[in-house]
């Protein structure tokens, strides 16, 4: 076994531990000061302003390229969901109406449309 006083790994670990303690105390003192708080608030404000400007710039770019923005795509998705819900309600009402009237229904439960094509004429005319 090696002696703890001459062990280079133990000495390294002790040195790193002391450095961490020193850095932590320095960071705690710095973060408790009002100047640090003001600097962080300014940095946050600058970052928020830059993000807003980038968003506006991207919106203009997408308009120029004739592409939808994220907000527009989200709006379209919401409208599509609304339309799908309305179609579902209409299907349900049609199924109920068909069941009440005794009409024949297709495989998916929706009423079948009436036939519009006439059988071919006997004289050979395909119309």
matplotlib code that plots the C-alpha trace (Angstrom):
import matplotlib.pyplot as plt

x = [0.0, 1.2, 1.4, -1.4, 1.1, 3.2, 0.3, 0.2, -3.4, -4.5, -2.6, -4.2, -7.7, -7.0, -5.7, -8.8, -11.1, -9.5, -9.7, -13.4, -14.1, -12.3, -14.2, -17.5, -16.9, -15.9, -18.9, -21.3, -19.8, -20.1, -23.6, -24.8, -23.7, -26.2, -23.9, -24.0, -27.8, -27.9, -25.5, -27.6, -30.8, -29.2, -27.8, -31.3, -32.9, -30.4, -31.0, -34.7, -34.4, -32.1, -34.5, -37.4, -35.4, -34.4, -38.1, -39.1, -36.3, -37.2, -40.9, -39.9, -37.6, -40.3, -42.8, -40.2, -39.7, -43.5, -43.3, -45.6, -44.3, -44.6, -47.6, -49.3, -48.8, -50.1, -53.2, -53.8, -53.5, -56.0, -58.4, -57.9, -58.7, -61.9, -62.9, -62.2, -64.4, -67.2, -66.9, -67.1, -70.3, -71.8, -70.9, -72.5, -75.7, -75.8, -75.4, -78.2, -80.4, -79.7, -80.4, -83.7, -84.8, -83.6, -81.3, -78.5, -75.1, -71.5, -68.8, -67.8, -71.4, -71.9, -74.8, -74.1, -74.8, -77.5, -76.3, -76.0, -74.7, -77.2, -76.7, -75.5, -78.1, -79.0, -78.0, -74.3, -74.0, -71.6, -73.1]
y = [0.0, 3.5, 6.2, 8.9, 11.8, 10.7, 9.5, 11.8, 10.9, 11.8, 15.1, 15.9, 15.2, 17.4, 20.2, 20.0, 19.9, 23.1, 24.8, 23.9, 25.3, 28.5, 28.9, 28.2, 30.8, 33.4, 32.5, 32.8, 36.3, 37.4, 36.2, 37.9, 41.3, 43.7, 44.4, 40.7, 40.8, 43.9, 42.3, 39.1, 41.2, 43.2, 40.0, 38.4, 41.5, 41.5, 37.8, 38.3, 41.3, 39.3, 36.4, 38.7, 40.4, 37.0, 35.9, 39.0, 38.5, 34.9, 35.9, 38.4, 35.8, 33.2, 35.8, 36.7, 33.0, 32.5, 29.9, 29.7, 30.6, 28.3, 30.4, 30.1, 26.3, 26.0, 28.0, 25.8, 22.7, 24.0, 24.9, 21.4, 19.8, 21.8, 20.9, 17.2, 17.4, 18.9, 16.2, 13.6, 15.1, 15.2, 11.6, 10.6, 12.5, 11.0, 7.5, 8.2, 9.5, 6.5, 4.1, 5.8, 5.7, 2.2, 3.2, 0.8, 1.8, 1.3, -0.7, 2.2, 2.9, 5.9, 6.0, 5.1, 7.7, 6.8, 5.4, 8.1, 6.0, 4.6, 1.1, 1.1, 1.4, -1.7, -0.2, -0.3, 3.3, 3.3, 6.5]
z = [0.0, -0.7, 1.9, 1.6, 2.0, -1.0, -3.2, -6.3, -7.1, -3.6, -3.8, -7.1, -5.7, -2.7, -5.0, -7.3, -4.3, -2.9, -6.3, -6.5, -3.0, -4.0, -7.2, -5.6, -2.9, -5.6, -7.7, -4.7, -3.9, -7.5, -7.9, -4.7, -5.9, -7.4, -10.4, -11.4, -11.2, -13.4, -15.9, -16.1, -16.6, -19.4, -21.0, -20.8, -22.3, -25.2, -25.8, -25.9, -28.2, -30.5, -30.6, -31.4, -34.2, -35.6, -35.6, -37.5, -39.9, -40.5, -41.0, -43.7, -45.3, -45.5, -46.9, -49.5, -50.4, -50.5, -47.7, -44.6, -41.2, -38.1, -36.9, -40.3, -40.4, -36.8, -37.8, -40.8, -38.6, -36.2, -39.0, -40.5, -37.2, -37.0, -40.5, -39.8, -36.7, -38.7, -41.4, -38.6, -37.3, -40.8, -41.4, -38.1, -38.9, -42.4, -40.9, -38.5, -41.3, -43.4, -40.6, -39.8, -43.5, -44.2, -47.1, -48.2, -46.9, -48.1, -46.3, -44.1, -42.9, -45.1, -47.5, -51.1, -53.7, -56.3, -59.6, -62.3, -65.2, -67.6, -69.1, -72.7, -75.4, -77.3, -80.6, -79.6, -78.5, -75.5, -74.0]

ax = plt.figure().add_subplot(projection="3d")
ax.plot(x, y, z, "-o")
ax.set_aspect("equal")
plt.show()
